[in-house]
Amino acid sequence: MAIKEKSQTAVPMPGMPPIRGMTTEGFIFNDQIDARLNKFIADNPEINDHYTKLVKEHPDRAIRSLMLRSMFKHERVAERNALQAPQAREWANQNPALAQEVAAKIKTTNPIMRAAQFIRGIGRAKANIEFAPPAPKTGLSIPI
């Protein structure tokens, strides 16, 4: 599944009312996730104090702390891609038309996630072919 382009701008045009779910700084947020986060912060003041102190006193460490989580996520994605890529590449070579179709769908995807999206798209295309319901048999005559 390719990531769809945003249909709204990050910052509203001057003189226009703000977009629902957008802060004055131009960040878009989800009301439900924001409510869950507020509850988590209220339930865990020591964690909130730790991150507040980290950001104020050591902003460079705060950035590294936040980036660490992203690094682990990207490493997990890269490991999964390395395991699945040979099979996906083999099937894509056997079906170049479908591979081109999948590549066209993901061309606007974030380059970091493009390989994972290609593997996932190839897997879906293969599953759609292998597990497609049989075509209905129409126009058959029944002998009497």
C-alpha positions in Angstrom: 0.0 0.0 0.0 1.5 3.3 -1.1 1.4 6.3 1.1 -1.1 8.9 -0.2 0.0 12.4 -0.7 -1.5 14.9 1.8 -4.5 16.7 0.5 -4.1 19.6 3.0 -1.3 22.0 3.5 0.6 21.9 6.8 -0.1 25.6 7.6 -3.4 27.2 6.7 -3.4 30.2 4.3 -3.3 33.6 6.0 -6.8 34.8 6.9 -8.2 31.2 6.8 -9.5 29.4 9.8 -7.2 26.7 11.2 -7.7 23.2 10.0 -9.4 20.8 12.6 -6.7 19.0 14.5 -4.0 21.5 13.8 -2.0 23.5 16.3 -0.9 27.2 15.8 2.6 25.9 15.1 1.3 24.0 12.0 1.5 20.5 13.5 -1.4 18.1 12.7 -2.5 15.9 15.6 -5.1 13.2 16.3 -7.5 14.1 19.0 -7.8 10.5 20.3 -4.1 10.0 20.5 -3.6 13.4 22.1 -6.1 12.4 24.8 -4.4 9.1 25.4 -1.0 10.9 25.6 -2.3 13.5 28.1 -3.6 10.6 30.3 -0.2 8.9 30.1 1.6 12.1 31.0 -0.7 12.6 33.9 -0.3 9.0 35.1 3.5 9.2 34.8 4.8 12.5 36.0 8.3 11.2 36.6 8.7 10.3 32.9 7.4 13.7 31.9 9.8 15.4 34.3 12.7 13.3 32.9 12.0 14.3 29.3 11.3 17.9 30.2 14.6 18.1 32.0 16.4 16.3 29.1 15.0 18.7 26.5 15.8 21.8 28.6 19.2 20.9 29.8 20.6 18.5 27.1 18.7 19.2 23.9 21.4 17.3 21.9 20.8 14.2 24.0 17.0 14.6 23.7 17.3 14.5 19.9 19.5 11.4 20.1 17.1 9.8 22.4 14.2 10.4 20.0 16.3 9.3 17.0 17.2 6.0 18.8 13.7 4.7 18.5 13.6 5.6 14.8 16.9 3.9 14.3 15.6 0.7 15.8 12.5 0.8 13.7 14.5 1.3 10.5 16.8 -1.6 11.4 13.9 -3.9 12.0 12.4 -2.9 8.6 15.8 -3.5 6.9 16.2 -6.9 8.5 12.7 -7.9 7.3 13.4 -6.6 3.8 16.7 -8.5 3.6 14.9 -11.8 4.4 11.9 -11.2 2.1 13.6 -9.4 -0.8 15.1 -12.4 -2.6 11.7 -14.1 -2.9 9.9 -10.9 -3.9 12.6 -10.1 -6.5 12.3 -13.6 -8.0 8.6 -13.4 -8.3 8.8 -9.8 -9.7 11.3 -11.0 -12.3 8.7 -13.7 -13.3 5.9 -11.1 -13.6 7.5 -7.8 -14.8 4.2 -6.2 -15.6 2.9 -6.5 -12.0 6.3 -5.4 -10.7 6.1 -2.2 -12.8 2.5 -1.6 -11.6 3.6 -2.0 -7.9 6.6 0.3 -8.6 4.4 2.9 -10.1 2.1 2.9 -7.1 4.9 3.4 -4.6 7.0 6.0 -6.5 5.9 8.8 -4.1 6.6 6.7 -1.0 9.3 7.8 1.4 12.6 6.4 0.0 13.4 4.8 3.3 10.2 2.7 3.2 10.1 2.2 -0.6 11.8 -1.2 -0.5 9.4 -2.5 2.2 6.4 -1.2 0.3 7.6 -2.9 -2.9 8.0 -6.2 -1.1 4.6 -5.8 0.5 3.0 -4.8 -2.8 4.5 -7.8 -4.6 3.3 -10.1 -1.9 -0.2 -8.7 -2.2 -0.2 -9.0 -6.0 1.0 -12.6 -5.7 -1.7 -13.4 -3.1 -4.4 -11.9 -5.3 -3.4 -14.1 -8.2 -2.9 -17.3 -6.2 -5.9 -17.0 -4.0 -8.4 -15.4 -6.4 -11.8 -17.0 -6.4 -12.5 -19.2 -9.5 -14.2 -17.5 -12.3 -17.9 -18.4 -12.6 -18.7 -20.9 -15.3 -21.2 -19.3 -17.6 -22.7 -20.5 -20.8 -22.4 -24.2 -20.1 -25.0 -26.4 -21.6 -26.4 -29.2 -19.6 -27.0 -32.5 -21.5 -30.5 -33.9 -21.2 
